[in-house]
Amino acid sequence: MQARVTWFDFMIGCIITLICLTVVLPFLYIIAVSFSLPTDSMAGNFFIWPKNWTLAAYTYLLNAREFLGSLKNSVLITALGTCVNLVVSLSLAYALSKRGMPGRRVVLLFIFFTMIFQGGLIPSYLVVKNLGLINTYWAIVLPAASSAFNIMVIRSFFQSLPESLDEAARIDGAGEFRILFSVVLPLSKPIIATFTLFFLVQYWNEFFSAVIYINDTNRWPIQPLLRQMVAIGSSKISSDAALDASVAANLGPNVQNAAILLAMLPIVVMYPFLQKHFAHGAMLGSIKE
């Protein structure tokens, strides 16, 4: 049997194509500007294909101490935050998925309460300051170590696993930690991959907490530096690049777009390795069977 293509299908395809173009074309334009000569980008003589290719903007950025330092800070914050978030979320969700846990309902009530009411910015800042975390990476990582939504979704997934697996492991003499690491986590790869991607994107794109809690610009991650370069319009950062001074001063939008592209690259590269689990795990823990 051959599938019939109706006018409705054709219209839906056109709408989806237009939506895809609105996403892809700005991305292609950023790539084109970053690889173009400053004179071409200023004059607007192209759209998505550079007339004259050059790596001057990337050479300038990859020799800039501030940019490389912010990339290093983002990598450290993302790695540390993702590990802490996974450990806290998985362990707490696993404990709350056990019906025999003492005080389980009280803990769930406290967690659910945080989904509705929050302390606000000033109390959060005072807590971070009194803990001595200002100007440290922990000021970004610890306040976001987990969230009620993540815990609820992962807990729902753990509850969907057959209880017979736990019972069989206990009969063989396994404790809770052995059950978690040898039975539950190997079966939870889709949900772990999904939330790993969420945490990676969350910490890599961290901007507000970095501006609030980190006063030392040398400890800034990449996003505050991008804001300074793009929103304020400053592309001049300290550089050791062996470039002519007049060329470096006129790079302008080329440097800004190259910085945006380099900031997006790690997540874009990481996504294909987690994509096969992402589509399955995104809805897996949110539906109670």
C-alpha positions in Angstrom: 0.0 0.0 0.0 1.2 3.5 -0.9 0.8 6.3 1.6 -1.4 9.1 0.3 -0.1 12.7 0.7 -3.0 15.0 1.4 -3.0 18.8 1.3 -3.0 18.8 5.1 0.2 16.8 5.1 1.7 19.2 2.5 0.8 22.3 4.6 2.2 20.7 7.8 5.4 19.9 6.0 5.7 23.5 4.7 5.1 24.9 8.3 7.7 22.5 9.7 10.1 23.5 7.0 9.6 27.2 7.7 10.2 26.6 11.5 13.4 24.7 10.7 14.6 27.5 8.5 14.0 30.1 11.2 16.3 27.9 13.5 19.0 27.0 10.9 19.4 30.2 9.0 20.6 32.4 12.0 23.0 29.6 12.9 24.4 29.5 9.3 24.7 33.3 9.4 26.7 33.2 12.6 29.1 30.7 11.0 29.4 32.8 7.8 30.2 36.0 9.7 32.7 34.3 11.9 34.7 33.1 8.9 34.4 36.3 6.9 36.6 39.3 6.4 35.7 42.3 8.6 35.1 44.4 5.5 32.6 41.9 4.1 30.7 41.5 7.3 30.4 45.2 7.9 29.2 45.8 4.3 26.7 42.9 4.4 27.8 41.5 1.0 26.7 38.0 1.8 24.1 36.0 3.8 25.0 32.4 4.6 28.2 31.9 2.5 31.3 34.1 3.0 32.8 35.8 0.0 36.3 35.6 1.5 37.2 33.0 4.1 39.5 33.8 7.0 40.3 32.3 10.4 41.4 35.7 11.9 38.6 35.8 14.4 39.2 32.3 15.7 43.0 32.9 15.8 42.3 36.0 17.9 40.0 34.2 20.3 42.1 31.1 20.7 45.0 33.2 21.8 42.9 35.4 24.1 43.6 34.7 27.8 40.2 35.9 29.0 38.3 33.8 26.5 40.3 30.6 27.1 40.1 31.2 30.9 36.3 31.6 30.7 36.1 28.4 28.6 38.1 26.6 31.3 35.8 27.9 34.0 32.8 26.8 32.1 34.2 23.3 31.6 35.0 23.0 35.3 31.6 24.3 36.4 29.8 22.1 34.0 31.7 18.9 34.9 31.4 19.6 38.7 27.8 20.7 38.5 26.7 17.7 36.4 28.3 15.2 38.7 26.9 16.8 41.8 23.4 17.0 40.3 23.4 13.4 39.1 24.6 12.1 42.5 22.1 14.1 44.5 19.1 13.6 42.2 19.7 9.9 41.6 20.4 9.0 45.2 17.5 11.1 46.7 15.0 9.9 44.0 16.0 6.3 44.6 15.5 6.6 48.4 12.1 8.3 47.9 11.0 5.6 45.5 11.1 3.0 48.4 7.8 2.8 50.2 9.5 1.5 53.4 11.7 4.6 53.8 11.0 6.3 57.2 9.7 9.8 56.9 9.2 9.5 53.1 6.0 11.4 53.0 7.4 14.3 55.0 10.5 14.6 52.7 8.2 14.5 49.6 6.1 17.2 51.1 9.1 19.4 51.7 10.4 18.8 48.2 7.0 19.5 46.7 6.7 22.7 48.8 9.8 24.1 47.0 8.1 23.8 43.7 5.5 26.3 44.8 7.3 28.6 47.2 10.9 29.8 46.9 13.0 32.0 49.2 13.9 34.6 46.6 17.1 36.1 45.4 18.1 38.1 48.6 17.8 35.1 51.0 19.6 32.9 48.6 22.5 35.4 48.3 22.7 35.8 52.1 22.9 32.0 52.5 25.7 31.7 49.8 27.6 34.7 51.3 27.4 33.4 54.9 28.6 30.0 53.8 31.7 31.7 52.3 31.0 30.6 48.8 31.2 34.0 47.1 33.7 34.0 44.2 33.9 30.2 44.1 32.5 27.7 41.7 30.4 26.1 44.5 28.3 29.3 44.6 27.0 28.2 41.2 26.9 24.5 41.7 25.4 24.0 45.2 22.3 26.2 45.0 21.3 24.3 41.8 22.4 20.9 43.1 19.0 19.5 42.3 15.4 20.5 41.8 12.0 19.1 42.9 11.0 18.5 39.3 14.1 16.4 38.5 13.7 14.4 41.7 10.0 13.7 41.0 10.6 12.6 37.4 13.5 10.3 38.3 11.6 8.9 41.3 8.6 8.1 39.0 11.0 6.2 36.7 12.5 4.2 39.6 9.0 3.3 40.8 8.2 1.9 37.4 11.0 -0.7 37.6 9.7 -4.2 38.7 10.0 -4.7 42.5 10.9 -8.3 41.8 14.4 -7.2 40.8 15.0 -5.7 44.2 13.6 -8.7 45.9 15.8 -11.1 43.9 18.9 -9.0 44.7 18.1 -8.9 48.4 17.7 -12.7 48.4 21.2 -12.9 47.0 22.4 -10.7 49.9 22.7 -7.4 48.1 22.3 -4.2 50.1 20.7 -0.9 49.0 23.9 0.5 47.5 24.6 -2.7 45.6 21.1 -2.8 44.3 21.3 0.8 43.2 24.7 0.5 41.4 24.3 -3.1 40.1 20.6 -3.3 39.3 18.8 0.0 39.1 21.4 2.3 37.4 22.2 -0.1 34.6 18.5 -0.1 33.8 18.2 3.6 34.0 20.5 4.6 31.1 17.8 6.5 29.2 16.8 8.7 32.1 20.4 9.2 33.2 21.4 10.3 29.7 18.4 12.6 29.5 19.1 14.4 32.7 22.9 14.4 32.0 22.1 16.4 28.9 19.8 18.7 30.8 22.5 19.4 33.5 25.2 19.9 30.9 23.1 22.6 29.1 22.0 24.1 32.4 25.5 24.6 33.8 27.2 25.5 30.4 24.6 28.2 29.9 24.8 29.5 33.4 24.8 33.3 33.4 22.7 34.8 36.2 24.3 33.0 39.1 27.8 33.7 37.8 27.0 37.5 37.6 25.4 37.5 41.1 27.9 35.3 43.0 31.2 35.8 41.2 32.8 39.2 41.4 36.1 38.2 40.0 35.9 38.3 36.2 38.8 35.9 36.0 36.4 33.2 37.4 33.5 34.0 35.0 32.2 31.2 32.8 31.8 31.8 29.1 28.2 33.2 29.1 28.9 36.5 31.1 31.9 37.1 28.9 29.7 36.6 25.8 27.2 39.1 27.2 30.0 41.6 27.7 31.3 41.1 24.1 27.9 41.0 22.3 25.4 43.1 24.4 27.9 45.8 25.3 29.6 45.6 21.9 33.1 45.1 23.2 35.1 42.5 21.3 38.5 43.6 22.6 39.8 41.1 25.1 43.4 40.6 26.2 45.1 38.6 23.5 48.5 37.1 22.8 47.6 36.6 19.1 50.3 37.5 16.6 47.9 39.7 14.7 48.4 43.1 13.3 46.9 45.6 15.8 44.7 47.3 13.2 43.3 44.0 12.0 42.5 42.9 15.6 40.8 46.2 16.4 38.5 45.9 13.3 37.4 42.3 13.8 34.3 43.4 15.7 31.3 41.3 14.8 33.5 38.5 13.5 35.0 38.0 16.9 31.5 38.2 18.5 30.0 35.6 16.2 33.1 33.3 16.5 32.8 33.5 20.3 29.1 32.5 20.1 29.9 29.6 17.8 32.7 28.3 20.0 30.4 28.6 23.1 27.7 26.5 21.4 30.1 23.9 20.0 30.6 21.7 23.1 26.9 21.1 23.6 26.3 20.5 19.8 29.2 18.0 19.8 27.9 16.3 23.0 24.3 15.9 21.9 24.7 13.1 19.2 26.3 10.8 21.8 23.3 11.2 24.1 20.6 11.6 21.5 19.7 7.8 21.2 18.7 7.8 24.8 17.3 11.3 25.0 14.1 10.7 22.9 13.2 7.6 25.0 14.2 9.0 28.4 12.6 12.5 28.0 9.1 11.0 28.6 10.0 7.8 30.3 10.0 9.1 33.9 7.2 11.6 33.4 4.5 9.0 32.8 3.4 6.7 35.5 2.5 3.2 34.3 
